[in-house]
Amino acid sequence: MRCAIYCRFSSDQQRAASLADQERVCREYARRQGWEVCAVYRDAAISGAHDDRPDYQLMLAAARRGAFDILLAEDLDRLNRRLEHSAALYNQLQFVGIALHTVSRGAIDDVQVGIGGLMGEMFLKNLREKTRRGLEGRVYAGKSGGGLAYGYKVSAGSNAAGEPLTGEREIDEAEAAIVREIFQRYAAGEGPRLIAADLNARGVPAPRSTWSDTTIRGHAKRGTGILNNTLYVGEMTWGRQRYLKNP
């Protein structure tokens, strides 16, 4: 029986060695079953919340060609974190006659796909809530909740306990001078478009690629742009925007 192995880990904070560990336990499982490992697919630092992963798609294409008889992973959550994707994968493998196995559960059936997919969904929901709670705590402690405003930089170093600083920021004096200049010129009557054109002509580095009218003016309700950023008047505004993954 020809066996394909799929390995994945989620973020840059996790170790790349995780892929090697997953592959090792999968190869040992395949050896005990007497299967021949014919392919290994690996996606590093990519969330299982979506299925448009490079090696995952290569694995699906190989499955449709009948390139292997069994798909093996350490657990179902290595393959997918969403119930709809787990169910879709299982149905596609069933259609082409490929069995699905995991090291932790053995042969996978309809019930395990449903339970495993539901557990994956719950994991993502809990992770979102815990991440937001952690960011909220950092904001209440006066630290950055993510992202840096123009004029600031990340503080390097460690605290008294020797732990690396997180969420700390300090003023970038070169960028701060530009922020002050923008406010002074705007207060004197110059428009954002004229200020942006002058900054570009002088070659002043912009927050992104180049200075534009919206970079300076931003959006009043969203609090974006240099002129509408409340951080420049000593107020931290957090949680004003919500981001959703397109399903």
MARBA-3410 file (N, C-alpha, C, O; in Angstrom, 1 decimal):
247
0.8,-1.2,0.0,0.0,0.0,0.0,0.9,1.2,0.0,1.8,1.4,0.8 ~ 0.6,2.2,-0.9,1.4,3.4,-1.0,0.8,4.4,-0.1,-0.4,4.7,-0.1 ~ 1.6,5.0,0.7,1.2,6.0,1.8,1.8,7.3,1.6,3.0,7.5,1.3 ~ 1.0,8.4,1.6,1.4,9.8,1.6,1.3,10.4,3.0,0.3,10.1,3.7 ~ 2.3,11.1,3.4,2.3,11.7,4.7,2.1,13.2,4.6,2.7,13.9,3.7
1.2,13.8,5.5,1.1,15.3,5.5,1.4,15.8,6.8,1.0,15.3,7.9 ~ 2.3,16.9,6.8,2.7,17.5,8.1,2.5,19.0,8.0,2.6,19.6,6.9 ~ 2.2,19.6,9.1,1.9,21.1,9.2,2.1,21.6,10.6,1.8,21.0,11.5 ~ 2.7,22.9,10.7,2.6,23.6,11.9,2.2,25.0,11.6,2.3,25.5,10.5 ~ 1.6,25.7,12.6,0.8,26.9,12.4,1.5,28.2,12.2,1.2,29.0,11.3
2.5,28.5,13.1,3.0,29.9,13.1,4.5,29.9,13.2,5.2,28.9,13.5 ~ 5.0,31.2,13.0,6.5,31.4,13.1,7.0,31.2,14.5,8.2,30.9,14.6 ~ 6.2,31.2,15.5,6.6,31.0,16.8,6.9,29.5,17.1,7.7,29.2,18.1 ~ 6.4,28.6,16.3,6.6,27.2,16.6,7.8,26.8,15.9,8.3,27.4,15.0 ~ 8.3,25.6,16.3,9.6,25.2,15.8,9.5,24.4,14.4,8.5,23.7,14.2
10.4,24.7,13.5,10.4,24.0,12.2,10.6,22.5,12.4,10.2,21.7,11.6 ~ 11.3,22.2,13.6,11.5,20.8,13.9,10.2,20.0,14.1,10.2,18.8,14.0 ~ 9.1,20.7,14.3,7.8,20.1,14.5,7.5,19.2,13.2,6.9,18.2,13.4 ~ 7.9,19.7,12.0,7.6,19.0,10.8,8.4,17.6,10.8,7.8,16.6,10.5 ~ 9.6,17.7,11.2,10.4,16.5,11.3,9.9,15.5,12.3,9.9,14.3,12.1
9.4,16.0,13.4,8.8,15.2,14.5,7.6,14.5,14.0,7.4,13.3,14.2 ~ 6.7,15.2,13.3,5.5,14.7,12.8,5.8,13.6,11.7,5.2,12.5,11.7 ~ 6.7,13.9,10.8,7.1,12.9,9.8,7.7,11.6,10.4,7.4,10.5,10.0 ~ 8.5,11.8,11.5,9.1,10.6,12.1,8.0,9.7,12.7,8.1,8.5,12.5 ~ 7.0,10.2,13.4,6.0,9.4,14.0,5.1,8.8,13.0,4.6,7.6,13.1
4.9,9.5,11.9,4.1,9.0,10.8,4.8,7.8,10.1,4.2,6.8,9.7 ~ 6.1,8.0,9.8,6.9,7.0,9.2,6.9,5.7,10.0,6.9,4.6,9.5 ~ 7.0,5.9,11.4,7.0,4.7,12.2,5.7,4.0,12.2,5.6,2.8,12.2 ~ 4.6,4.8,12.2,3.3,4.2,12.1,3.1,3.4,10.7,2.6,2.3,10.7 ~ 3.6,4.0,9.6,3.5,3.4,8.3,4.3,2.1,8.3,3.9,1.1,7.7
5.5,2.1,9.0,6.4,0.9,9.0,5.7,-0.2,9.7,5.7,-1.4,9.3 ~ 5.0,0.1,10.8,4.3,-1.0,11.6,3.2,-1.6,10.8,2.8,-2.7,10.9 ~ 2.5,-0.7,9.9,1.4,-1.2,9.1,1.9,-1.9,7.8,1.1,-2.6,7.1 ~ 3.2,-1.8,7.5,3.8,-2.4,6.3,3.5,-1.6,5.1,3.5,-2.2,4.0 ~ 3.3,-0.3,5.2,3.0,0.6,4.1,4.3,1.2,3.5,5.3,1.3,4.2
4.3,1.5,2.2,5.4,2.2,1.6,5.2,3.7,1.5,4.2,4.1,0.9 ~ 6.0,4.5,2.1,5.8,5.9,2.1,6.3,6.4,0.7,7.5,6.4,0.5 ~ 5.4,6.9,-0.1,5.8,7.3,-1.4,5.9,8.9,-1.6,6.4,9.3,-2.6 ~ 5.4,9.6,-0.6,5.4,11.1,-0.7,5.2,11.7,0.7,4.5,11.1,1.5 ~ 5.8,12.9,0.9,5.7,13.6,2.1,5.4,15.1,1.7,6.1,15.7,1.0
4.3,15.6,2.3,3.9,17.0,2.0,4.0,17.8,3.3,3.5,17.3,4.3 ~ 4.6,19.0,3.2,4.9,19.8,4.4,4.4,21.2,4.2,4.8,21.8,3.2 ~ 3.7,21.8,5.1,3.3,23.2,5.1,3.8,23.8,6.4,3.3,23.4,7.5 ~ 4.8,24.7,6.3,5.4,25.3,7.5,4.8,26.7,7.8,4.6,27.5,6.9 ~ 4.5,26.9,9.1,4.0,28.2,9.6,2.8,28.7,8.8,2.7,29.9,8.4
1.8,27.8,8.6,0.6,28.1,7.9,-0.6,27.6,8.7,-0.6,26.5,9.1 ~ -1.6,28.5,8.9,-2.7,28.1,9.7,-3.5,27.0,9.0,-3.6,27.0,7.8 ~ -4.1,26.1,9.8,-5.0,25.1,9.3,-6.5,25.6,9.2,-7.4,24.9,8.8 ~ -6.7,26.9,9.4,-8.0,27.5,9.3,-8.4,27.7,7.8,-9.6,27.8,7.5 ~ -7.5,27.6,6.9,-7.8,27.7,5.5,-7.1,26.5,4.8,-6.2,26.0,5.3
-7.6,26.2,3.6,-7.1,25.0,2.9,-6.3,25.4,1.6,-5.9,24.5,0.9 ~ -6.0,26.7,1.4,-5.2,27.0,0.2,-3.7,27.1,0.6,-3.0,28.1,0.3 ~ -3.2,26.0,1.2,-1.8,25.8,1.5,-1.1,25.1,0.3,-1.7,24.2,-0.3 ~ 0.1,25.5,0.0,0.8,25.0,-1.2,0.9,23.5,-1.2,0.4,22.9,-2.2 ~ 1.5,22.8,-0.2,1.6,21.4,-0.2,0.3,20.7,0.0,0.2,19.5,-0.5
-0.6,21.3,0.7,-1.9,20.7,0.9,-2.6,20.5,-0.5,-3.2,19.5,-0.8 ~ -2.5,21.6,-1.3,-3.1,21.5,-2.6,-2.4,20.5,-3.5,-3.0,19.9,-4.4 ~ -1.1,20.4,-3.4,-0.3,19.4,-4.2,-0.8,18.0,-3.8,-0.9,17.1,-4.6 ~ -1.0,17.8,-2.4,-1.5,16.5,-2.0,-2.8,16.2,-2.5,-3.1,15.0,-2.9 ~ -3.7,17.2,-2.6,-5.1,16.9,-3.1,-5.0,16.5,-4.6,-5.7,15.6,-5.1
-4.1,17.3,-5.3,-4.0,17.0,-6.8,-3.4,15.6,-7.0,-3.9,14.9,-7.9 ~ -2.5,15.2,-6.2,-1.9,13.8,-6.3,-2.9,12.8,-5.9,-3.0,11.7,-6.5 ~ -3.8,13.1,-4.9,-4.9,12.1,-4.6,-5.8,11.9,-5.7,-6.3,10.8,-6.0 ~ -6.2,13.0,-6.4,-7.1,12.9,-7.6,-6.5,12.1,-8.7,-7.2,11.5,-9.5 ~ -5.1,12.1,-8.8,-4.5,11.3,-9.8,-4.3,9.8,-9.4,-3.8,9.0,-10.1
-4.6,9.5,-8.1,-4.5,8.2,-7.6,-3.0,7.8,-7.3,-2.6,6.7,-7.5 ~ -2.2,8.8,-6.9,-0.8,8.6,-6.7,-0.5,7.9,-5.4,0.7,7.4,-5.2 ~ -1.4,7.7,-4.5,-1.2,7.0,-3.3,-2.6,6.3,-2.8,-3.6,6.7,-3.3 ~ -2.5,5.4,-1.9,-3.6,4.6,-1.4,-4.1,5.1,-0.1,-5.3,4.9,0.3 ~ -3.2,5.7,0.7,-3.5,6.1,2.1,-2.9,7.4,2.4,-1.8,7.7,2.0
-3.7,8.3,3.0,-3.2,9.6,3.5,-3.0,9.5,5.0,-4.0,9.1,5.7 ~ -1.8,9.8,5.5,-1.5,9.7,6.9,-1.0,11.0,7.5,-0.2,11.7,6.9 ~ -1.6,11.4,8.6,-1.1,12.6,9.4,-1.0,12.2,10.8,-1.6,11.2,11.3 ~ -0.4,13.1,11.6,-0.2,12.8,13.0,-1.6,12.9,13.7,-1.9,12.1,14.5 ~ -2.4,13.9,13.3,-3.8,14.0,13.8,-4.6,14.8,12.8,-4.1,15.4,11.9
-5.9,14.8,13.0,-6.8,15.5,12.0,-6.6,17.0,12.0,-6.7,17.6,11.0 ~ -6.2,17.5,13.2,-6.0,19.0,13.2,-4.7,19.4,12.4,-4.6,20.6,12.1 ~ -3.8,18.5,12.1,-2.7,18.8,11.2,-3.2,19.0,9.8,-2.6,19.8,9.0 ~ -4.3,18.3,9.4,-4.8,18.5,8.1,-5.7,19.7,7.9,-5.5,20.5,7.0 ~ -6.6,19.9,8.9,-7.5,21.0,8.8,-8.0,21.4,10.2,-8.0,20.6,11.2
-8.4,22.7,10.4,-8.9,23.2,11.6,-10.4,23.5,11.5,-11.1,23.8,12.5 ~ -10.9,23.4,10.3,-12.3,23.7,10.1,-13.1,22.5,9.7,-12.6,21.7,8.9 ~ -14.3,22.4,10.2,-15.1,21.2,10.0,-15.4,21.0,8.5,-15.4,19.9,8.0 ~ -15.7,22.1,7.8,-16.1,22.1,6.4,-15.0,21.5,5.6,-15.2,20.8,4.6 ~ -13.7,21.9,5.9,-12.6,21.5,5.2,-12.3,20.0,5.4,-11.9,19.3,4.6
-12.4,19.6,6.7,-12.2,18.2,7.1,-13.2,17.3,6.3,-12.8,16.3,5.8 ~ -14.4,17.7,6.3,-15.5,16.9,5.7,-15.2,16.9,4.1,-15.4,15.8,3.5 ~ -14.8,18.0,3.6,-14.6,18.1,2.1,-13.4,17.1,1.8,-13.5,16.4,0.8 ~ -12.3,17.2,2.6,-11.2,16.3,2.3,-11.6,14.8,2.4,-11.3,14.0,1.5 ~ -12.3,14.5,3.5,-12.7,13.1,3.7,-13.6,12.6,2.5,-13.4,11.5,2.0
-14.5,13.5,2.0,-15.4,13.1,0.9,-14.6,12.9,-0.4,-14.9,12.0,-1.2 ~ -13.6,13.8,-0.6,-12.8,13.7,-1.8,-12.0,12.4,-1.8,-11.8,11.7,-2.8 ~ -11.4,12.1,-0.6,-10.6,10.9,-0.5,-11.5,9.6,-0.7,-11.0,8.6,-1.3 ~ -12.7,9.7,-0.1,-13.6,8.5,-0.3,-13.9,8.3,-1.7,-14.0,7.2,-2.2 ~ -14.1,9.4,-2.4,-14.6,9.3,-3.8,-13.5,8.6,-4.7,-13.8,7.8,-5.6
-12.2,8.9,-4.4,-11.1,8.3,-5.2,-10.6,7.0,-4.6,-9.6,6.5,-5.0 ~ -11.2,6.5,-3.5,-10.8,5.3,-2.9,-9.6,5.3,-2.0,-8.8,4.3,-2.0 ~ -9.3,6.5,-1.4,-8.1,6.6,-0.6,-8.5,6.6,0.9,-9.4,7.4,1.3 ~ -7.9,5.8,1.7,-8.2,5.7,3.1,-7.4,6.8,3.9,-6.4,7.3,3.4 ~ -8.0,7.3,4.9,-7.5,8.4,5.8,-7.1,7.8,7.1,-8.0,7.2,7.8
-5.9,8.0,7.5,-5.4,7.5,8.8,-4.7,8.6,9.6,-4.1,9.5,9.0 ~ -4.7,8.5,10.9,-3.9,9.4,11.7,-3.2,8.6,12.8,-3.7,7.5,13.2 ~ -2.0,9.0,13.2,-1.3,8.3,14.2,-2.0,8.2,15.5,-2.0,7.1,16.2 ~ -2.8,9.2,15.9,-3.5,9.3,17.2,-4.8,8.5,17.2,-5.2,8.0,18.2 ~ -5.4,8.4,16.0,-6.8,7.8,16.0,-6.9,6.5,15.1,-7.9,5.8,15.2
-5.9,6.2,14.3,-5.9,5.1,13.4,-6.8,5.4,12.2,-6.7,6.6,11.7 ~ -7.5,4.5,11.7,-8.4,4.7,10.5,-9.5,5.6,10.9,-10.1,5.5,11.9 ~ -9.7,6.6,10.0,-10.7,7.7,10.2,-12.0,7.3,9.5,-12.0,7.0,8.3 ~ -13.1,7.5,10.2,-14.5,7.3,9.6,-15.3,8.6,9.7,-14.8,9.6,10.2 ~ -16.5,8.5,9.3,-17.4,9.7,9.3,-17.6,10.3,10.6,-17.5,11.5,10.7
-17.7,9.5,11.7,-17.9,10.0,13.0,-16.7,10.8,13.5,-16.8,11.9,14.1 ~ -15.5,10.2,13.3,-14.3,10.9,13.7,-14.0,12.2,13.0,-13.5,13.1,13.5 ~ -14.4,12.2,11.7,-14.3,13.4,10.9,-15.1,14.5,11.5,-14.7,15.7,11.7 ~ -16.4,14.2,11.9,-17.3,15.1,12.5,-16.8,15.6,13.8,-16.8,16.9,14.1 ~ -16.4,14.7,14.7,-15.9,15.1,16.0,-14.6,15.9,15.9,-14.4,16.9,16.5
-13.6,15.4,15.1,-12.3,16.0,14.9,-12.5,17.4,14.4,-11.8,18.4,14.8 ~ -13.4,17.6,13.4,-13.6,18.9,12.8,-14.2,19.9,13.7,-13.8,21.0,13.8 ~ -15.1,19.4,14.6,-15.8,20.2,15.6,-14.7,20.7,16.6,-14.8,21.8,17.0 ~ -13.9,19.7,17.0,-12.8,20.1,18.0,-11.9,21.2,17.4,-11.4,22.1,18.1 ~ -11.6,21.0,16.1,-10.7,22.0,15.5,-11.4,23.4,15.5,-10.7,24.4,15.7
-12.7,23.4,15.2,-13.4,24.7,15.2,-13.4,25.3,16.6,-13.2,26.5,16.7 ~ -13.6,24.5,17.6,-13.6,25.0,19.0,-12.2,25.5,19.4,-12.1,26.5,20.1 ~ -11.2,24.8,18.9,-9.8,25.3,19.2,-9.6,26.7,18.6,-9.0,27.6,19.3 ~ -10.0,26.9,17.4,-9.8,28.2,16.7,-10.6,29.3,17.5,-10.1,30.4,17.7 ~ -11.8,29.0,17.9,-12.6,30.0,18.6,-12.0,30.3,20.0,-11.9,31.5,20.3
-11.5,29.3,20.7,-10.9,29.6,22.0,-9.6,30.3,21.8,-9.3,31.2,22.6 ~ -8.8,30.0,20.7,-7.6,30.7,20.5,-7.8,32.2,20.2,-7.1,33.1,20.7 ~ -8.9,32.5,19.4,-9.3,33.9,19.2,-9.6,34.6,20.5,-9.1,35.8,20.7 ~ -10.4,34.0,21.3,-10.8,34.7,22.6,-9.6,34.9,23.5,-9.5,36.0,24.1 ~ -8.7,33.9,23.6,-7.5,34.0,24.5,-6.5,35.1,23.9,-5.9,35.8,24.7
-6.4,35.1,22.6,-5.5,36.1,22.0,-6.0,37.5,22.2,-5.3,38.4,22.6 ~ -7.3,37.7,22.0,-7.9,39.0,22.3,-7.8,39.4,23.7,-7.5,40.6,24.1 ~ -8.0,38.5,24.6,-7.9,38.8,26.1,-6.5,39.2,26.4,-6.2,40.1,27.2 ~ -5.5,38.4,25.8,-4.1,38.8,26.1,-3.7,40.1,25.6,-3.0,40.9,26.2 ~ -4.2,40.5,24.4,-3.9,41.8,23.8,-4.6,42.9,24.6,-4.0,44.0,24.8
-5.8,42.6,25.1,-6.5,43.6,25.9,-5.7,43.9,27.2,-5.6,45.1,27.6 ~ -5.2,42.9,27.8,-4.4,43.0,29.0,-3.2,43.9,28.8,-2.8,44.7,29.6 ~ -2.5,43.7,27.6,-1.3,44.5,27.3,-1.7,46.0,27.1,-1.0,46.8,27.5 ~ -2.9,46.2,26.5,-3.3,47.6,26.2,-3.6,48.3,27.6,-3.2,49.4,27.8 ~ -4.3,47.6,28.5,-4.6,48.1,29.8,-3.3,48.4,30.6,-3.3,49.3,31.5
-2.3,47.7,30.3,-1.0,47.9,30.9,-0.2,49.0,30.3,0.9,49.3,30.7 ~ -0.8,49.7,29.3,-0.1,50.8,28.6,0.8,50.4,27.5,1.6,51.2,27.0 ~ 0.7,49.1,27.0,1.6,48.6,26.0,0.8,48.5,24.7,-0.4,48.8,24.6 ~ 1.6,48.3,23.6,1.0,48.2,22.3,0.2,46.9,22.1,0.6,45.8,22.5 ~ -1.0,47.0,21.5,-1.8,45.8,21.3,-1.6,45.2,19.9,-2.3,44.3,19.5
-0.5,45.7,19.2,-0.2,45.1,17.9,-0.1,46.2,16.9,-0.9,47.1,16.8 ~ 1.0,46.2,16.1,1.2,47.2,15.1,1.9,48.4,15.8,1.8,48.7,17.0 ~ 2.6,49.2,14.9,3.3,50.4,15.4,2.8,51.6,14.6,2.7,51.6,13.4 ~ 2.5,52.7,15.3,2.2,53.9,14.7,3.5,54.6,14.2,4.6,54.4,14.8 ~ 3.4,55.3,13.1,4.6,56.0,12.6,5.1,57.0,13.7,4.3,57.7,14.3
6.4,57.0,13.9,6.9,57.8,14.9,7.4,57.0,16.1,8.0,57.6,17.1 ~ 7.1,55.7,16.1,7.4,54.9,17.2,8.2,53.6,16.7,8.1,53.3,15.5 ~ 9.0,53.0,17.6,9.7,51.8,17.3,9.6,50.8,18.5,9.3,51.2,19.6 ~ 9.9,49.6,18.2,9.8,48.6,19.3,11.0,48.7,20.2,12.1,48.9,19.8 ~ 10.7,48.6,21.5,11.8,48.7,22.5,12.4,47.3,22.6,11.7,46.3,22.8
13.7,47.3,22.4,14.5,46.0,22.6,14.9,45.9,24.0,14.9,46.8,24.8 ~ 15.3,44.7,24.4,15.9,44.4,25.7,15.0,43.5,26.5,14.2,42.8,25.9 ~ 15.3,43.4,27.8,14.5,42.5,28.7,14.2,43.2,30.0,14.8,44.2,30.3 ~ 13.3,42.6,30.7,12.9,43.2,32.0,13.8,42.7,33.1,14.8,42.0,32.9 ~ 13.4,43.0,34.4,14.2,42.7,35.5,14.4,41.1,35.7,15.4,40.7,36.2
13.4,40.4,35.2,13.4,38.9,35.3,14.2,38.3,34.2,14.3,37.1,34.1 ~ 14.7,39.1,33.3,15.5,38.6,32.1,14.6,38.2,31.0,15.1,37.6,30.0 ~ 13.3,38.4,31.1,12.3,38.1,30.0,12.3,39.2,28.9,12.4,40.3,29.2 ~ 12.2,38.8,27.6,12.2,39.8,26.6,11.0,40.7,26.7,9.9,40.3,27.0 ~ 11.2,42.0,26.4,10.1,43.0,26.4,9.1,42.7,25.3,9.5,42.5,24.2
7.8,42.8,25.6,6.8,42.6,24.5,5.8,43.8,24.7,5.4,44.1,25.8 ~ 5.4,44.3,23.6,4.4,45.4,23.6,5.0,46.8,24.0,4.2,47.7,24.1 ~ 6.3,46.9,24.2,6.9,48.1,24.6,7.3,48.9,23.4,7.7,48.3,22.4 ~ 7.2,50.2,23.5,7.5,51.1,22.3,8.2,52.3,22.8,8.1,52.7,24.0 ~ 9.0,52.9,21.9,9.7,54.2,22.3,9.6,55.1,21.0,9.3,54.6,19.9
9.8,56.3,21.2,9.7,57.3,20.2,10.9,57.2,19.2,12.1,57.1,19.6 ~ 10.6,57.1,17.9,11.7,57.2,16.9,11.8,58.7,16.5,10.9,59.3,15.9 ~ 12.9,59.3,17.0,13.0,60.7,16.9,13.0,61.3,15.4,12.4,62.3,15.2 ~ 13.6,60.5,14.5,13.5,61.0,13.1,12.1,61.0,12.6,11.7,62.0,11.9 ~ 11.3,59.9,12.8,10.0,59.9,12.4,9.1,60.9,13.2,8.2,61.5,12.6
9.4,61.1,14.4,8.6,62.0,15.3,8.7,63.4,14.8,7.8,64.2,14.8 ~ 9.9,63.8,14.2,10.1,65.1,13.7,9.1,65.3,12.5,8.6,66.4,12.3 ~ 9.0,64.3,11.7,8.1,64.4,10.5,6.6,64.5,11.0,5.8,65.2,10.4 ~ 6.2,63.7,12.0,4.9,63.8,12.6,4.6,65.2,13.0,3.5,65.8,12.7 ~ 5.5,65.8,13.8,5.3,67.2,14.3,5.2,68.2,13.1,4.4,69.1,13.1
6.1,68.0,12.1,6.0,68.8,10.9,4.7,68.8,10.2,4.1,69.8,9.8 ~ 4.1,67.6,10.1,2.8,67.4,9.4,1.7,68.1,10.2,0.9,68.8,9.6 ~ 1.7,68.0,11.5,0.7,68.7,12.3,0.9,70.2,12.2,-0.1,71.0,12.1 ~ 2.1,70.7,12.3,2.4,72.1,12.2,1.9,72.7,10.8,1.3,73.7,10.8 ~ 2.3,72.0,9.8,1.9,72.5,8.4,0.4,72.4,8.2,-0.2,73.3,7.6
-0.2,71.4,8.7,-1.7,71.3,8.6,-2.4,72.4,9.3,-3.4,73.0,8.9 ~ -1.9,72.6,10.6,-2.5,73.7,11.4,-2.3,75.1,10.7,-3.0,76.0,11.0 ~ -1.2,75.2,9.9,-0.9,76.5,9.3,-1.7,76.6,8.0,-1.7,77.7,7.3 ~ -2.5,75.6,7.6,-3.4,75.7,6.5,-3.1,74.9,5.3,-3.8,74.9,4.3 ~ -1.9,74.2,5.3,-1.6,73.3,4.1,-2.4,72.0,4.1,-2.8,71.5,5.2
-2.8,71.6,2.9,-3.6,70.4,2.8,-2.8,69.1,2.8,-1.6,69.2,2.5 ~ -3.4,68.0,3.1,-2.7,66.7,3.2,-2.0,66.3,1.8,-0.9,65.8,1.8 ~ -2.7,66.7,0.7,-2.1,66.3,-0.6,-0.8,67.1,-0.9,0.1,66.5,-1.4 ~ -0.8,68.3,-0.5,0.4,69.2,-0.8,1.5,68.7,0.2,2.7,68.7,-0.3 ~ 1.2,68.4,1.4,2.2,67.9,2.4,2.8,66.6,1.9,4.0,66.4,1.9
1.9,65.7,1.4,2.4,64.4,0.9,3.3,64.5,-0.3,4.4,63.9,-0.3 ~ 3.0,65.4,-1.2,3.8,65.6,-2.4,5.2,66.1,-2.0,6.2,65.7,-2.6 ~ 5.2,67.0,-1.0,6.5,67.6,-0.6,7.4,66.5,0.1,8.6,66.5,-0.1 ~ 6.7,65.7,0.9,7.5,64.7,1.6,8.1,63.7,0.6,9.2,63.2,0.8 ~ 7.3,63.3,-0.4,7.8,62.4,-1.4,8.9,63.0,-2.2,9.9,62.4,-2.5
8.8,64.3,-2.5,9.8,65.0,-3.3,11.1,65.1,-2.5,12.2,65.1,-3.1 ~ 11.0,65.2,-1.2,12.2,65.2,-0.3,12.8,63.8,0.0,13.9,63.7,0.6 ~ 12.1,62.8,-0.5,12.5,61.4,-0.2,12.4,61.0,1.2,13.1,60.1,1.7 ~ 11.4,61.5,1.9,11.2,61.1,3.3,10.5,59.8,3.4,9.5,59.6,2.7 ~ 11.1,58.8,4.1,10.5,57.5,4.1,9.0,57.5,4.7,8.8,58.2,5.7
8.1,56.8,4.0,6.7,56.8,4.4,6.4,55.6,5.3,7.2,54.6,5.3 ~ 5.2,55.6,6.0,4.9,54.4,6.8,4.8,53.2,5.9,5.1,52.1,6.4 ~ 4.4,53.3,4.6,4.3,52.2,3.7,5.3,52.5,2.5,6.5,52.7,2.7 ~ 4.7,52.5,1.3,5.5,52.8,0.2,5.8,54.3,-0.1,7.0,54.7,0.0 ~ 4.7,55.0,-0.3,4.9,56.5,-0.5,3.9,57.2,0.3,2.9,56.7,0.8
4.1,58.6,0.5,3.1,59.4,1.2,2.0,59.7,0.2,2.2,59.9,-1.0 ~ 0.8,59.8,0.8,-0.4,60.1,0.0,-1.3,60.9,0.8,-1.1,61.1,2.0 ~ -2.4,61.4,0.2,-3.4,62.2,0.9,-4.0,61.4,2.1,-4.1,61.9,3.2 ~ -4.3,60.1,1.8,-4.9,59.3,2.8,-4.0,58.9,3.9,-4.4,58.7,5.1 ~ -2.7,58.8,3.6,-1.7,58.5,4.6,-1.7,59.5,5.7,-1.6,59.2,6.9
-1.9,60.8,5.3,-1.8,61.9,6.3,-3.2,62.1,6.9,-3.4,62.3,8.1 ~ -4.2,62.2,6.0,-5.6,62.5,6.5,-6.3,61.3,7.1,-6.9,61.5,8.2 ~ -6.2,60.2,6.5,-6.8,59.0,7.1,-8.3,59.0,7.1,-8.9,59.7,6.2 ~ -8.9,58.3,8.0,-10.3,58.3,8.2,-10.7,58.7,9.6,-10.3,58.0,10.5 ~ -11.5,59.7,9.7,-11.9,60.2,11.0,-12.5,59.2,11.9,-12.2,59.1,13.1
-13.5,58.5,11.4,-14.3,57.5,12.2,-13.4,56.3,12.6,-13.5,55.8,13.7 ~ -12.5,55.9,11.7,-11.7,54.7,12.0,-10.4,55.1,12.8,-9.8,54.3,13.4 ~ -10.1,56.4,12.8,-9.0,56.9,13.5,-7.7,56.5,12.9,-6.7,56.3,13.5 ~ -7.7,56.4,11.5,-6.5,56.1,10.8,-5.8,57.4,10.2,-6.4,58.5,10.3 ~ -4.6,57.2,9.7,-3.9,58.3,9.2,-3.2,59.1,10.3,-3.5,58.9,11.5
-2.2,59.9,9.9,-1.4,60.7,10.9,-2.3,61.6,11.7,-2.2,61.7,12.9 ~ -3.1,62.4,11.0,-3.9,63.4,11.7,-5.0,62.9,12.6,-5.4,63.6,13.6 ~ -5.5,61.7,12.4,-6.6,61.1,13.2,-6.1,60.1,14.2,-7.0,59.5,14.8 ~ -4.8,59.9,14.3,-4.3,58.9,15.2,-4.3,59.5,16.7,-3.5,60.4,16.9 ~ -5.1,58.9,17.6,-5.2,59.5,18.9,-4.0,59.2,19.7,-3.8,59.9,20.8
-3.1,58.3,19.3,-1.9,58.1,20.1,-1.0,59.3,20.1,-0.2,59.5,21.1 ~ -1.1,60.2,19.1,-0.3,61.4,19.1,-0.8,62.4,20.1,-0.1,63.4,20.4 ~ -1.9,62.2,20.7,-2.4,63.1,21.8,-2.4,62.3,23.1,-3.1,62.7,24.1 ~ -1.7,61.2,23.2,-1.6,60.5,24.4,-2.7,59.5,24.7,-2.9,59.1,25.9 ~ -3.6,59.2,23.8,-4.7,58.3,24.0,-4.5,57.0,23.1,-4.3,57.1,21.9
-4.6,55.9,23.8,-4.5,54.6,23.0,-6.0,54.1,22.7,-6.8,53.9,23.6 ~ -6.3,54.0,21.4,-7.6,53.5,21.0,-7.3,52.1,20.5,-6.5,51.9,19.6 ~ -8.1,51.1,21.0,-7.9,49.7,20.6,-9.2,49.0,20.4,-10.2,49.3,21.0 ~ -9.2,48.1,19.4,-10.4,47.3,19.1,-11.4,48.1,18.3,-12.6,47.7,18.2 ~ -11.0,49.1,17.6,-12.0,49.9,16.8,-12.3,49.2,15.4,-13.3,49.5,14.8
-11.4,48.3,15.0,-11.6,47.5,13.8,-11.7,46.0,14.0,-11.1,45.5,15.0 ~ -12.4,45.3,13.2,-12.6,43.9,13.3,-12.2,43.2,12.0,-12.7,43.7,10.9 ~ -11.5,42.2,12.1,-11.0,41.5,10.9,-11.6,40.1,10.9,-11.5,39.4,11.8 ~ -12.1,39.7,9.7,-12.7,38.4,9.5,-12.1,37.7,8.3,-11.9,38.3,7.3 ~ -11.9,36.4,8.5,-11.4,35.6,7.3,-12.6,35.3,6.4,-13.6,34.8,6.8
-12.4,35.6,5.1,-13.4,35.3,4.1,-13.5,33.7,4.0,-12.5,33.1,3.6 ~ -14.6,33.1,4.3,-14.7,31.7,4.2,-14.8,31.2,2.8,-14.8,29.9,2.6
END
